Amino acid sequence: MNTTRNIYAYILAAVVMVVTVFGLLGIWEVIQWEDFKEFFWKGFYSLLLLLISGAVVLFIFSTIYKAPVKPPVSPFTRGGEETKDAA
């Protein structure tokens, strides 16, 4: 789970960097504003779609899929039984 979060973080950071580079190129008029505007809105809508779908998947997994939770083990027990010297 933690590895997946790291991968998503790197992907989203890369997308932000690409959009930033295109923004800088548009400001300095290396590329035409119309081309950048079209790319920006498509990128923005794509990120919005990913955010919404991720929220829906998180909601589904948090409400429907419940991982089995083991009860906490007391330090005074061995295998679920009380020890005689734990009093």
PDB file with SEQRES, HELIX, SHEET and CRYST1 records, atoms N, CA, C and O in Angstrom:
SEQRES   1 A   87  MET ASN THR THR ARG ASN ILE TYR ALA TYR ILE LEU ALA          
SEQRES   2 A   87  ALA VAL VAL MET VAL VAL THR VAL PHE GLY LEU LEU GLY          
SEQRES   3 A   87  ILE TRP GLU VAL ILE GLN TRP GLU ASP PHE LYS GLU PHE          
SEQRES   4 A   87  PHE TRP LYS GLY PHE TYR SER LEU LEU LEU LEU LEU ILE          
SEQRES   5 A   87  SER GLY ALA VAL VAL LEU PHE ILE PHE SER THR ILE TYR          
SEQRES   6 A   87  LYS ALA PRO VAL LYS PRO PRO VAL SER PRO PHE THR ARG          
SEQRES   7 A   87  GLY GLY GLU GLU THR LYS ASP ALA ALA                          
HELIX    1 AA1 ASN A    2  ILE A   27  1                                  26    
HELIX    2 AA2 TRP A   33  THR A   63  1                                  31    
HELIX    3 AA3 LYS A   84  ALA A   86  5                                   3    
SHEET    1 AA1 2 THR A  77  ARG A  78  0                                        
SHEET    2 AA1 2 GLU A  81  GLU A  82 -1                                        
CRYST1    1.000    1.000    1.000  90.00  90.00  90.00 P 1           1          
ATOM      1  N   MET A   1       0.826  -1.191   0.000  1.00  0.00           N  
ATOM      2  CA  MET A   1       0.000   0.000   0.000  1.00  0.00           C  
ATOM      3  C   MET A   1       0.869   1.254   0.000  1.00  0.00           C  
ATOM      4  O   MET A   1       0.587   2.218  -0.711  1.00  0.00           O  
ATOM      5  N   ASN A   2       1.931   1.229   0.807  1.00  0.00           N  
ATOM      6  CA  ASN A   2       2.804   2.380   0.881  1.00  0.00           C  
ATOM      7  C   ASN A   2       3.552   2.585  -0.427  1.00  0.00           C  
ATOM      8  O   ASN A   2       3.789   3.720  -0.839  1.00  0.00           O  
ATOM      9  N   THR A   3       3.926   1.480  -1.086  1.00  0.00           N  
ATOM     10  CA  THR A   3       4.623   1.571  -2.367  1.00  0.00           C  
ATOM     11  C   THR A   3       3.706   2.179  -3.423  1.00  0.00           C  
ATOM     12  O   THR A   3       4.153   2.977  -4.246  1.00  0.00           O  
ATOM     13  N   THR A   4       2.446   1.812  -3.406  1.00  0.00           N  
ATOM     14  CA  THR A   4       1.487   2.363  -4.364  1.00  0.00           C  
ATOM     15  C   THR A   4       1.338   3.869  -4.171  1.00  0.00           C  
ATOM     16  O   THR A   4       1.273   4.619  -5.145  1.00  0.00           O  
ATOM     17  N   ARG A   5       1.285   4.305  -2.940  1.00  0.00           N  
ATOM     18  CA  ARG A   5       1.189   5.745  -2.669  1.00  0.00           C  
ATOM     19  C   ARG A   5       2.423   6.479  -3.194  1.00  0.00           C  
ATOM     20  O   ARG A   5       2.317   7.569  -3.756  1.00  0.00           O  
ATOM     21  N   ASN A   6       3.581   5.874  -3.005  1.00  0.00           N  
ATOM     22  CA  ASN A   6       4.807   6.505  -3.500  1.00  0.00           C  
ATOM     23  C   ASN A   6       4.784   6.614  -5.020  1.00  0.00           C  
ATOM     24  O   ASN A   6       5.192   7.636  -5.573  1.00  0.00           O  
ATOM     25  N   ILE A   7       4.317   5.581  -5.693  1.00  0.00           N  
ATOM     26  CA  ILE A   7       4.244   5.607  -7.154  1.00  0.00           C  
ATOM     27  C   ILE A   7       3.285   6.695  -7.612  1.00  0.00           C  
ATOM     28  O   ILE A   7       3.601   7.460  -8.523  1.00  0.00           O  
ATOM     29  N   TYR A   8       2.107   6.769  -6.982  1.00  0.00           N  
ATOM     30  CA  TYR A   8       1.142   7.810  -7.340  1.00  0.00           C  
ATOM     31  C   TYR A   8       1.717   9.202  -7.082  1.00  0.00           C  
ATOM     32  O   TYR A   8       1.506  10.120  -7.875  1.00  0.00           O  
ATOM     33  N   ALA A   9       2.435   9.355  -5.984  1.00  0.00           N  
ATOM     34  CA  ALA A   9       3.027  10.658  -5.667  1.00  0.00           C  
ATOM     35  C   ALA A   9       4.040  11.072  -6.736  1.00  0.00           C  
ATOM     36  O   ALA A   9       4.061  12.228  -7.158  1.00  0.00           O  
ATOM     37  N   TYR A  10       4.873  10.135  -7.171  1.00  0.00           N  
ATOM     38  CA  TYR A  10       5.860  10.452  -8.204  1.00  0.00           C  
ATOM     39  C   TYR A  10       5.192  10.765  -9.541  1.00  0.00           C  
ATOM     40  O   TYR A  10       5.625  11.670 -10.255  1.00  0.00           O  
ATOM     41  N   ILE A  11       4.145  10.026  -9.879  1.00  0.00           N  
ATOM     42  CA  ILE A  11       3.445  10.275 -11.139  1.00  0.00           C  
ATOM     43  C   ILE A  11       2.790  11.656 -11.127  1.00  0.00           C  
ATOM     44  O   ILE A  11       2.919  12.413 -12.089  1.00  0.00           O  
ATOM     45  N   LEU A  12       2.091  11.985 -10.042  1.00  0.00           N  
ATOM     46  CA  LEU A  12       1.439  13.286  -9.959  1.00  0.00           C  
ATOM     47  C   LEU A  12       2.456  14.432  -9.921  1.00  0.00           C  
ATOM     48  O   LEU A  12       2.215  15.497 -10.489  1.00  0.00           O  
ATOM     49  N   ALA A  13       3.591  14.212  -9.251  1.00  0.00           N  
ATOM     50  CA  ALA A  13       4.636  15.238  -9.235  1.00  0.00           C  
ATOM     51  C   ALA A  13       5.195  15.441 -10.638  1.00  0.00           C  
ATOM     52  O   ALA A  13       5.478  16.572 -11.035  1.00  0.00           O  
ATOM     53  N   ALA A  14       5.354  14.358 -11.390  1.00  0.00           N  
ATOM     54  CA  ALA A  14       5.851  14.473 -12.765  1.00  0.00           C  
ATOM     55  C   ALA A  14       4.851  15.224 -13.636  1.00  0.00           C  
ATOM     56  O   ALA A  14       5.246  16.046 -14.463  1.00  0.00           O  
ATOM     57  N   VAL A  15       3.568  14.951 -13.461  1.00  0.00           N  
ATOM     58  CA  VAL A  15       2.542  15.649 -14.238  1.00  0.00           C  
ATOM     59  C   VAL A  15       2.563  17.140 -13.922  1.00  0.00           C  
ATOM     60  O   VAL A  15       2.458  17.970 -14.825  1.00  0.00           O  
ATOM     61  N   VAL A  16       2.697  17.479 -12.659  1.00  0.00           N  
ATOM     62  CA  VAL A  16       2.757  18.880 -12.267  1.00  0.00           C  
ATOM     63  C   VAL A  16       3.986  19.553 -12.881  1.00  0.00           C  
ATOM     64  O   VAL A  16       3.906  20.690 -13.347  1.00  0.00           O  
ATOM     65  N   MET A  17       5.108  18.861 -12.880  1.00  0.00           N  
ATOM     66  CA  MET A  17       6.325  19.436 -13.470  1.00  0.00           C  
ATOM     67  C   MET A  17       6.157  19.656 -14.972  1.00  0.00           C  
ATOM     68  O   MET A  17       6.607  20.675 -15.497  1.00  0.00           O  
ATOM     69  N   VAL A  18       5.518  18.719 -15.669  1.00  0.00           N  
ATOM     70  CA  VAL A  18       5.306  18.873 -17.110  1.00  0.00           C  
ATOM     71  C   VAL A  18       4.401  20.072 -17.384  1.00  0.00           C  
ATOM     72  O   VAL A  18       4.674  20.865 -18.285  1.00  0.00           O  
ATOM     73  N   VAL A  19       3.323  20.205 -16.609  1.00  0.00           N  
ATOM     74  CA  VAL A  19       2.422  21.340 -16.791  1.00  0.00           C  
ATOM     75  C   VAL A  19       3.155  22.650 -16.495  1.00  0.00           C  
ATOM     76  O   VAL A  19       2.939  23.652 -17.177  1.00  0.00           O  
ATOM     77  N   THR A  20       4.020  22.640 -15.478  1.00  0.00           N  
ATOM     78  CA  THR A  20       4.801  23.833 -15.152  1.00  0.00           C  
ATOM     79  C   THR A  20       5.737  24.214 -16.290  1.00  0.00           C  
ATOM     80  O   THR A  20       5.858  25.390 -16.632  1.00  0.00           O  
ATOM     81  N   VAL A  21       6.397  23.223 -16.874  1.00  0.00           N  
ATOM     82  CA  VAL A  21       7.305  23.497 -17.994  1.00  0.00           C  
ATOM     83  C   VAL A  21       6.521  24.081 -19.166  1.00  0.00           C  
ATOM     84  O   VAL A  21       6.959  25.055 -19.778  1.00  0.00           O  
ATOM     85  N   PHE A  22       5.390  23.508 -19.478  1.00  0.00           N  
ATOM     86  CA  PHE A  22       4.574  24.053 -20.567  1.00  0.00           C  
ATOM     87  C   PHE A  22       4.101  25.469 -20.243  1.00  0.00           C  
ATOM     88  O   PHE A  22       4.028  26.320 -21.130  1.00  0.00           O  
ATOM     89  N   GLY A  23       3.780  25.721 -18.976  1.00  0.00           N  
ATOM     90  CA  GLY A  23       3.381  27.068 -18.581  1.00  0.00           C  
ATOM     91  C   GLY A  23       4.509  28.069 -18.779  1.00  0.00           C  
ATOM     92  O   GLY A  23       4.289  29.170 -19.285  1.00  0.00           O  
ATOM     93  N   LEU A  24       5.710  27.687 -18.381  1.00  0.00           N  
ATOM     94  CA  LEU A  24       6.855  28.576 -18.575  1.00  0.00           C  
ATOM     95  C   LEU A  24       7.144  28.813 -20.056  1.00  0.00           C  
ATOM     96  O   LEU A  24       7.455  29.930 -20.469  1.00  0.00           O  
ATOM     97  N   LEU A  25       7.039  27.756 -20.838  1.00  0.00           N  
ATOM     98  CA  LEU A  25       7.264  27.914 -22.280  1.00  0.00           C  
ATOM     99  C   LEU A  25       6.199  28.822 -22.899  1.00  0.00           C  
ATOM    100  O   LEU A  25       6.487  29.586 -23.820  1.00  0.00           O  
ATOM    101  N   GLY A  26       4.970  28.733 -22.390  1.00  0.00           N  
ATOM    102  CA  GLY A  26       3.906  29.606 -22.889  1.00  0.00           C  
ATOM    103  C   GLY A  26       4.111  31.054 -22.484  1.00  0.00           C  
ATOM    104  O   GLY A  26       3.848  31.968 -23.266  1.00  0.00           O  
ATOM    105  N   ILE A  27       4.585  31.264 -21.252  1.00  0.00           N  
ATOM    106  CA  ILE A  27       4.840  32.632 -20.789  1.00  0.00           C  
ATOM    107  C   ILE A  27       5.942  33.277 -21.621  1.00  0.00           C  
ATOM    108  O   ILE A  27       5.830  34.445 -21.995  1.00  0.00           O  
ATOM    109  N   TRP A  28       6.988  32.544 -21.910  1.00  0.00           N  
ATOM    110  CA  TRP A  28       8.108  33.079 -22.688  1.00  0.00           C  
ATOM    111  C   TRP A  28       7.860  32.995 -24.190  1.00  0.00           C  
ATOM    112  O   TRP A  28       8.747  33.289 -24.990  1.00  0.00           O  
ATOM    113  N   GLU A  29       6.660  32.595 -24.563  1.00  0.00           N  
ATOM    114  CA  GLU A  29       6.217  32.529 -25.966  1.00  0.00           C  
ATOM    115  C   GLU A  29       7.091  31.637 -26.839  1.00  0.00           C  
ATOM    116  O   GLU A  29       7.282  31.896 -28.028  1.00  0.00           O  
ATOM    117  N   VAL A  30       7.613  30.588 -26.226  1.00  0.00           N  
ATOM    118  CA  VAL A  30       8.325  29.580 -27.004  1.00  0.00           C  
ATOM    119  C   VAL A  30       7.312  28.716 -27.737  1.00  0.00           C  
ATOM    120  O   VAL A  30       7.545  28.279 -28.864  1.00  0.00           O  
ATOM    121  N   ILE A  31       6.190  28.478 -27.083  1.00  0.00           N  
ATOM    122  CA  ILE A  31       5.074  27.786 -27.728  1.00  0.00           C  
ATOM    123  C   ILE A  31       3.893  28.750 -27.758  1.00  0.00           C  
ATOM    124  O   ILE A  31       3.839  29.704 -26.981  1.00  0.00           O  
ATOM    125  N   GLN A  32       2.966  28.499 -28.644  1.00  0.00           N  
ATOM    126  CA  GLN A  32       1.787  29.358 -28.778  1.00  0.00           C  
ATOM    127  C   GLN A  32       0.826  29.122 -27.612  1.00  0.00           C  
ATOM    128  O   GLN A  32       0.667  27.990 -27.155  1.00  0.00           O  
ATOM    129  N   TRP A  33       0.192  30.181 -27.137  1.00  0.00           N  
ATOM    130  CA  TRP A  33      -0.721  30.103 -26.004  1.00  0.00           C  
ATOM    131  C   TRP A  33      -1.894  29.175 -26.279  1.00  0.00           C  
ATOM    132  O   TRP A  33      -2.353  28.490 -25.366  1.00  0.00           O  
ATOM    133  N   GLU A  34      -2.391  29.133 -27.508  1.00  0.00           N  
ATOM    134  CA  GLU A  34      -3.535  28.285 -27.833  1.00  0.00           C  
ATOM    135  C   GLU A  34      -3.180  26.811 -27.665  1.00  0.00           C  
ATOM    136  O   GLU A  34      -3.986  26.018 -27.179  1.00  0.00           O  
ATOM    137  N   ASP A  35      -1.954  26.454 -28.075  1.00  0.00           N  
ATOM    138  CA  ASP A  35      -1.527  25.060 -27.922  1.00  0.00           C  
ATOM    139  C   ASP A  35      -1.410  24.707 -26.440  1.00  0.00           C  
ATOM    140  O   ASP A  35      -1.843  23.640 -26.006  1.00  0.00           O  
ATOM    141  N   PHE A  36      -0.826  25.610 -25.686  1.00  0.00           N  
ATOM    142  CA  PHE A  36      -0.675  25.360 -24.262  1.00  0.00           C  
ATOM    143  C   PHE A  36      -2.020  25.308 -23.557  1.00  0.00           C  
ATOM    144  O   PHE A  36      -2.234  24.462 -22.688  1.00  0.00           O  
ATOM    145  N   LYS A  37      -2.934  26.212 -23.926  1.00  0.00           N  
ATOM    146  CA  LYS A  37      -4.245  26.253 -23.293  1.00  0.00           C  
ATOM    147  C   LYS A  37      -4.989  24.936 -23.507  1.00  0.00           C  
ATOM    148  O   LYS A  37      -5.611  24.409 -22.585  1.00  0.00           O  
ATOM    149  N   GLU A  38      -4.920  24.418 -24.712  1.00  0.00           N  
ATOM    150  CA  GLU A  38      -5.578  23.140 -24.998  1.00  0.00           C  
ATOM    151  C   GLU A  38      -4.941  22.017 -24.178  1.00  0.00           C  
ATOM    152  O   GLU A  38      -5.650  21.188 -23.608  1.00  0.00           O  
ATOM    153  N   PHE A  39      -3.612  21.986 -24.117  1.00  0.00           N  
ATOM    154  CA  PHE A  39      -2.917  20.965 -23.332  1.00  0.00           C  
ATOM    155  C   PHE A  39      -3.234  21.116 -21.847  1.00  0.00           C  
ATOM    156  O   PHE A  39      -3.457  20.123 -21.155  1.00  0.00           O  
ATOM    157  N   PHE A  40      -3.256  22.353 -21.356  1.00  0.00           N  
ATOM    158  CA  PHE A  40      -3.520  22.598 -19.944  1.00  0.00           C  
ATOM    159  C   PHE A  40      -4.902  22.104 -19.547  1.00  0.00           C  
ATOM    160  O   PHE A  40      -5.043  21.413 -18.538  1.00  0.00           O  
ATOM    161  N   TRP A  41      -5.928  22.448 -20.326  1.00  0.00           N  
ATOM    162  CA  TRP A  41      -7.275  22.045 -19.958  1.00  0.00           C  
ATOM    163  C   TRP A  41      -7.459  20.541 -20.049  1.00  0.00           C  
ATOM    164  O   TRP A  41      -8.152  19.946 -19.225  1.00  0.00           O  
ATOM    165  N   LYS A  42      -6.840  19.926 -21.047  1.00  0.00           N  
ATOM    166  CA  LYS A  42      -6.921  18.459 -21.113  1.00  0.00           C  
ATOM    167  C   LYS A  42      -6.213  17.836 -19.915  1.00  0.00           C  
ATOM    168  O   LYS A  42      -6.712  16.870 -19.338  1.00  0.00           O  
ATOM    169  N   GLY A  43      -5.063  18.376 -19.538  1.00  0.00           N  
ATOM    170  CA  GLY A  43      -4.347  17.876 -18.368  1.00  0.00           C  
ATOM    171  C   GLY A  43      -5.118  18.105 -17.088  1.00  0.00           C  
ATOM    172  O   GLY A  43      -5.165  17.235 -16.218  1.00  0.00           O  
ATOM    173  N   PHE A  44      -5.735  19.296 -16.969  1.00  0.00           N  
ATOM    174  CA  PHE A  44      -6.526  19.610 -15.788  1.00  0.00           C  
ATOM    175  C   PHE A  44      -7.724  18.682 -15.663  1.00  0.00           C  
ATOM    176  O   PHE A  44      -8.002  18.168 -14.580  1.00  0.00           O  
ATOM    177  N   TYR A  45      -8.430  18.466 -16.755  1.00  0.00           N  
ATOM    178  CA  TYR A  45      -9.578  17.558 -16.715  1.00  0.00           C  
ATOM    179  C   TYR A  45      -9.137  16.128 -16.404  1.00  0.00           C  
ATOM    180  O   TYR A  45      -9.839  15.400 -15.703  1.00  0.00           O  
ATOM    181  N   SER A  46      -7.987  15.729 -16.918  1.00  0.00           N  
ATOM    182  CA  SER A  46      -7.473  14.388 -16.622  1.00  0.00           C  
ATOM    183  C   SER A  46      -7.148  14.248 -15.139  1.00  0.00           C  
ATOM    184  O   SER A  46      -7.495  13.242 -14.521  1.00  0.00           O  
ATOM    185  N   LEU A  47      -6.481  15.257 -14.562  1.00  0.00           N  
ATOM    186  CA  LEU A  47      -6.181  15.210 -13.126  1.00  0.00           C  
ATOM    187  C   LEU A  47      -7.455  15.217 -12.285  1.00  0.00           C  
ATOM    188  O   LEU A  47      -7.543  14.512 -11.280  1.00  0.00           O  
ATOM    189  N   LEU A  48      -8.434  16.005 -12.694  1.00  0.00           N  
ATOM    190  CA  LEU A  48      -9.706  16.035 -11.984  1.00  0.00           C  
ATOM    191  C   LEU A  48     -10.395  14.672 -12.038  1.00  0.00           C  
ATOM    192  O   LEU A  48     -10.934  14.200 -11.037  1.00  0.00           O  
ATOM    193  N   LEU A  49     -10.372  14.057 -13.195  1.00  0.00           N  
ATOM    194  CA  LEU A  49     -10.964  12.729 -13.340  1.00  0.00           C  
ATOM    195  C   LEU A  49     -10.235  11.712 -12.473  1.00  0.00           C  
ATOM    196  O   LEU A  49     -10.880  10.874 -11.843  1.00  0.00           O  
ATOM    197  N   LEU A  50      -8.903  11.764 -12.426  1.00  0.00           N  
ATOM    198  CA  LEU A  50      -8.139  10.848 -11.580  1.00  0.00           C  
ATOM    199  C   LEU A  50      -8.438  11.075 -10.104  1.00  0.00           C  
ATOM    200  O   LEU A  50      -8.537  10.116  -9.338  1.00  0.00           O  
ATOM    201  N   LEU A  51      -8.580  12.322  -9.702  1.00  0.00           N  
ATOM    202  CA  LEU A  51      -8.892  12.632  -8.316  1.00  0.00           C  
ATOM    203  C   LEU A  51     -10.258  12.088  -7.921  1.00  0.00           C  
ATOM    204  O   LEU A  51     -10.407  11.482  -6.859  1.00  0.00           O  
ATOM    205  N   ILE A  52     -11.247  12.303  -8.767  1.00  0.00           N  
ATOM    206  CA  ILE A  52     -12.600  11.837  -8.464  1.00  0.00           C  
ATOM    207  C   ILE A  52     -12.660  10.311  -8.441  1.00  0.00           C  
ATOM    208  O   ILE A  52     -13.259   9.724  -7.539  1.00  0.00           O  
ATOM    209  N   SER A  53     -12.042   9.673  -9.428  1.00  0.00           N  
ATOM    210  CA  SER A  53     -12.072   8.210  -9.454  1.00  0.00           C  
ATOM    211  C   SER A  53     -11.307   7.626  -8.270  1.00  0.00           C  
ATOM    212  O   SER A  53     -11.717   6.604  -7.719  1.00  0.00           O  
ATOM    213  N   GLY A  54     -10.206   8.255  -7.870  1.00  0.00           N  
ATOM    214  CA  GLY A  54      -9.476   7.791  -6.690  1.00  0.00           C  
ATOM    215  C   GLY A  54     -10.300   7.924  -5.425  1.00  0.00           C  
ATOM    216  O   GLY A  54     -10.256   7.049  -4.560  1.00  0.00           O  
ATOM    217  N   ALA A  55     -11.053   9.014  -5.309  1.00  0.00           N  
ATOM    218  CA  ALA A  55     -11.920   9.204  -4.147  1.00  0.00           C  
ATOM    219  C   ALA A  55     -13.031   8.152  -4.114  1.00  0.00           C  
ATOM    220  O   ALA A  55     -13.384   7.649  -3.047  1.00  0.00           O  
ATOM    221  N   VAL A  56     -13.573   7.827  -5.273  1.00  0.00           N  
ATOM    222  CA  VAL A  56     -14.629   6.806  -5.327  1.00  0.00           C  
ATOM    223  C   VAL A  56     -14.069   5.443  -4.949  1.00  0.00           C  
ATOM    224  O   VAL A  56     -14.697   4.706  -4.190  1.00  0.00           O  
ATOM    225  N   VAL A  57     -12.899   5.102  -5.468  1.00  0.00           N  
ATOM    226  CA  VAL A  57     -12.277   3.814  -5.137  1.00  0.00           C  
ATOM    227  C   VAL A  57     -11.949   3.758  -3.646  1.00  0.00           C  
ATOM    228  O   VAL A  57     -12.164   2.727  -3.008  1.00  0.00           O  
ATOM    229  N   LEU A  58     -11.437   4.841  -3.087  1.00  0.00           N  
ATOM    230  CA  LEU A  58     -11.150   4.883  -1.654  1.00  0.00           C  
ATOM    231  C   LEU A  58     -12.423   4.697  -0.841  1.00  0.00           C  
ATOM    232  O   LEU A  58     -12.421   3.978   0.158  1.00  0.00           O  
ATOM    233  N   PHE A  59     -13.511   5.340  -1.261  1.00  0.00           N  
ATOM    234  CA  PHE A  59     -14.784   5.186  -0.569  1.00  0.00           C  
ATOM    235  C   PHE A  59     -15.265   3.740  -0.628  1.00  0.00           C  
ATOM    236  O   PHE A  59     -15.727   3.191   0.373  1.00  0.00           O  
ATOM    237  N   ILE A  60     -15.156   3.128  -1.802  1.00  0.00           N  
ATOM    238  CA  ILE A  60     -15.603   1.742  -1.952  1.00  0.00           C  
ATOM    239  C   ILE A  60     -14.796   0.821  -1.042  1.00  0.00           C  
ATOM    240  O   ILE A  60     -15.368  -0.001  -0.326  1.00  0.00           O  
ATOM    241  N   PHE A  61     -13.476   0.955  -1.066  1.00  0.00           N  
ATOM    242  CA  PHE A  61     -12.653   0.073  -0.258  1.00  0.00           C  
ATOM    243  C   PHE A  61     -12.819   0.347   1.234  1.00  0.00           C  
ATOM    244  O   PHE A  61     -12.730  -0.581   2.038  1.00  0.00           O  
ATOM    245  N   SER A  62     -13.056   1.589   1.619  1.00  0.00           N  
ATOM    246  CA  SER A  62     -13.193   1.876   3.049  1.00  0.00           C  
ATOM    247  C   SER A  62     -14.546   1.448   3.596  1.00  0.00           C  
ATOM    248  O   SER A  62     -14.666   1.195   4.795  1.00  0.00           O  
ATOM    249  N   THR A  63     -15.571   1.361   2.749  1.00  0.00           N  
ATOM    250  CA  THR A  63     -16.887   0.975   3.259  1.00  0.00           C  
ATOM    251  C   THR A  63     -17.211  -0.492   3.028  1.00  0.00           C  
ATOM    252  O   THR A  63     -17.816  -1.129   3.890  1.00  0.00           O  
ATOM    253  N   ILE A  64     -16.828  -1.033   1.901  1.00  0.00           N  
ATOM    254  CA  ILE A  64     -17.205  -2.411   1.584  1.00  0.00           C  
ATOM    255  C   ILE A  64     -16.142  -3.415   2.011  1.00  0.00           C  
ATOM    256  O   ILE A  64     -16.450  -4.421   2.650  1.00  0.00           O  
ATOM    257  N   TYR A  65     -14.898  -3.140   1.659  1.00  0.00           N  
ATOM    258  CA  TYR A  65     -13.827  -4.081   1.947  1.00  0.00           C  
ATOM    259  C   TYR A  65     -13.273  -3.805   3.329  1.00  0.00           C  
ATOM    260  O   TYR A  65     -12.588  -2.807   3.548  1.00  0.00           O  
ATOM    261  N   LYS A  66     -13.567  -4.676   4.240  1.00  0.00           N  
ATOM    262  CA  LYS A  66     -13.044  -4.552   5.599  1.00  0.00           C  
ATOM    263  C   LYS A  66     -12.028  -5.667   5.808  1.00  0.00           C  
ATOM    264  O   LYS A  66     -12.379  -6.847   5.784  1.00  0.00           O  
ATOM    265  N   ALA A  67     -10.787  -5.296   6.012  1.00  0.00           N  
ATOM    266  CA  ALA A  67      -9.747  -6.286   6.267  1.00  0.00           C  
ATOM    267  C   ALA A  67      -9.975  -6.896   7.639  1.00  0.00           C  
ATOM    268  O   ALA A  67     -10.351  -6.191   8.575  1.00  0.00           O  
ATOM    269  N   PRO A  68      -9.754  -8.198   7.771  1.00  0.00           N  
ATOM    270  CA  PRO A  68      -9.945  -8.811   9.084  1.00  0.00           C  
ATOM    271  C   PRO A  68      -8.933  -8.239  10.080  1.00  0.00           C  
ATOM    272  O   PRO A  68      -7.735  -8.168   9.809  1.00  0.00           O  
ATOM    273  N   VAL A  69      -9.447  -7.842  11.222  1.00  0.00           N  
ATOM    274  CA  VAL A  69      -8.607  -7.241  12.252  1.00  0.00           C  
ATOM    275  C   VAL A  69      -8.447  -8.238  13.386  1.00  0.00           C  
ATOM    276  O   VAL A  69      -9.428  -8.711  13.961  1.00  0.00           O  
ATOM    277  N   LYS A  70      -7.192  -8.552  13.701  1.00  0.00           N  
ATOM    278  CA  LYS A  70      -6.935  -9.456  14.818  1.00  0.00           C  
ATOM    279  C   LYS A  70      -7.012  -8.650  16.107  1.00  0.00           C  
ATOM    280  O   LYS A  70      -6.580  -7.499  16.148  1.00  0.00           O  
ATOM    281  N   PRO A  71      -7.559  -9.249  17.154  1.00  0.00           N  
ATOM    282  CA  PRO A  71      -7.617  -8.528  18.425  1.00  0.00           C  
ATOM    283  C   PRO A  71      -6.197  -8.317  18.950  1.00  0.00           C  
ATOM    284  O   PRO A  71      -5.324  -9.158  18.737  1.00  0.00           O  
ATOM    285  N   PRO A  72      -5.968  -7.211  19.627  1.00  0.00           N  
ATOM    286  CA  PRO A  72      -4.624  -6.958  20.144  1.00  0.00           C  
ATOM    287  C   PRO A  72      -4.245  -7.992  21.199  1.00  0.00           C  
ATOM    288  O   PRO A  72      -5.077  -8.427  21.995  1.00  0.00           O  
ATOM    289  N   VAL A  73      -2.985  -8.371  21.186  1.00  0.00           N  
ATOM    290  CA  VAL A  73      -2.487  -9.364  22.131  1.00  0.00           C  
ATOM    291  C   VAL A  73      -1.843  -8.634  23.297  1.00  0.00           C  
ATOM    292  O   VAL A  73      -0.978  -7.776  23.117  1.00  0.00           O  
ATOM    293  N   SER A  74      -2.279  -8.989  24.481  1.00  0.00           N  
ATOM    294  CA  SER A  74      -1.731  -8.381  25.684  1.00  0.00           C  
ATOM    295  C   SER A  74      -0.317  -8.900  25.920  1.00  0.00           C  
ATOM    296  O   SER A  74      -0.030 -10.057  25.610  1.00  0.00           O  
ATOM    297  N   PRO A  75       0.561  -8.081  26.455  1.00  0.00           N  
ATOM    298  CA  PRO A  75       1.912  -8.584  26.723  1.00  0.00           C  
ATOM    299  C   PRO A  75       1.939  -9.612  27.847  1.00  0.00           C  
ATOM    300  O   PRO A  75       2.950 -10.284  28.054  1.00  0.00           O  
ATOM    301  N   PHE A  76       0.828  -9.737  28.575  1.00  0.00           N  
ATOM    302  CA  PHE A  76       0.763 -10.689  29.672  1.00  0.00           C  
ATOM    303  C   PHE A  76       0.178 -12.020  29.253  1.00  0.00           C  
ATOM    304  O   PHE A  76      -0.067 -12.874  30.105  1.00  0.00           O  
ATOM    305  N   THR A  77      -0.054 -12.224  27.968  1.00  0.00           N  
ATOM    306  CA  THR A  77      -0.629 -13.482  27.509  1.00  0.00           C  
ATOM    307  C   THR A  77       0.319 -14.185  26.561  1.00  0.00           C  
ATOM    308  O   THR A  77       1.162 -13.563  25.914  1.00  0.00           O  
ATOM    309  N   ARG A  78       0.163 -15.488  26.495  1.00  0.00           N  
ATOM    310  CA  ARG A  78       0.894 -16.301  25.526  1.00  0.00           C  
ATOM    311  C   ARG A  78      -0.127 -17.062  24.704  1.00  0.00           C  
ATOM    312  O   ARG A  78      -0.780 -17.979  25.202  1.00  0.00           O  
ATOM    313  N   GLY A  79      -0.258 -16.685  23.468  1.00  0.00           N  
ATOM    314  CA  GLY A  79      -1.192 -17.391  22.604  1.00  0.00           C  
ATOM    315  C   GLY A  79      -2.633 -17.210  23.018  1.00  0.00           C  
ATOM    316  O   GLY A  79      -3.464 -18.066  22.714  1.00  0.00           O  
ATOM    317  N   GLY A  80      -2.957 -16.145  23.690  1.00  0.00           N  
ATOM    318  CA  GLY A  80      -4.337 -15.884  24.069  1.00  0.00           C  
ATOM    319  C   GLY A  80      -4.695 -16.368  25.468  1.00  0.00           C  
ATOM    320  O   GLY A  80      -5.815 -16.134  25.923  1.00  0.00           O  
ATOM    321  N   GLU A  81      -3.767 -17.042  26.172  1.00  0.00           N  
ATOM    322  CA  GLU A  81      -4.048 -17.526  27.521  1.00  0.00           C  
ATOM    323  C   GLU A  81      -3.263 -16.692  28.523  1.00  0.00           C  
ATOM    324  O   GLU A  81      -2.137 -16.272  28.257  1.00  0.00           O  
ATOM    325  N   GLU A  82      -3.868 -16.461  29.666  1.00  0.00           N  
ATOM    326  CA  GLU A  82      -3.200 -15.702  30.723  1.00  0.00           C  
ATOM    327  C   GLU A  82      -2.035 -16.520  31.277  1.00  0.00           C  
ATOM    328  O   GLU A  82      -2.126 -17.738  31.425  1.00  0.00           O  
ATOM    329  N   THR A  83      -0.953 -15.829  31.576  1.00  0.00           N  
ATOM    330  CA  THR A  83       0.170 -16.505  32.228  1.00  0.00           C  
ATOM    331  C   THR A  83      -0.044 -16.456  33.728  1.00  0.00           C  
ATOM    332  O   THR A  83      -0.711 -15.559  34.244  1.00  0.00           O  
ATOM    333  N   LYS A  84       0.528 -17.429  34.425  1.00  0.00           N  
ATOM    334  CA  LYS A  84       0.310 -17.531  35.869  1.00  0.00           C  
ATOM    335  C   LYS A  84       1.107 -16.483  36.632  1.00  0.00           C  
ATOM    336  O   LYS A  84       0.703 -16.077  37.721  1.00  0.00           O  
ATOM    337  N   ASP A  85       2.228 -16.041  36.084  1.00  0.00           N  
ATOM    338  CA  ASP A  85       3.050 -15.065  36.771  1.00  0.00           C  
ATOM    339  C   ASP A  85       2.712 -13.625  36.397  1.00  0.00           C  
ATOM    340  O   ASP A  85       3.446 -12.711  36.773  1.00  0.00           O  
ATOM    341  N   ALA A  86       1.635 -13.404  35.678  1.00  0.00           N  
ATOM    342  CA  ALA A  86       1.282 -12.063  35.211  1.00  0.00           C  
ATOM    343  C   ALA A  86       0.429 -11.297  36.210  1.00  0.00           C  
ATOM    344  O   ALA A  86       0.029 -10.168  35.924  1.00  0.00           O  
ATOM    345  N   ALA A  87       0.146 -11.854  37.339  1.00  0.00           N  
ATOM    346  CA  ALA A  87      -0.709 -11.181  38.311  1.00  0.00           C  
ATOM    347  C   ALA A  87       0.058 -10.063  38.885  1.00  0.00           C  
ATOM    348  O   ALA A  87      -0.453  -9.337  39.738  1.00  0.00           O  
TER     349      ALA A  87                                                      
END                                                                             
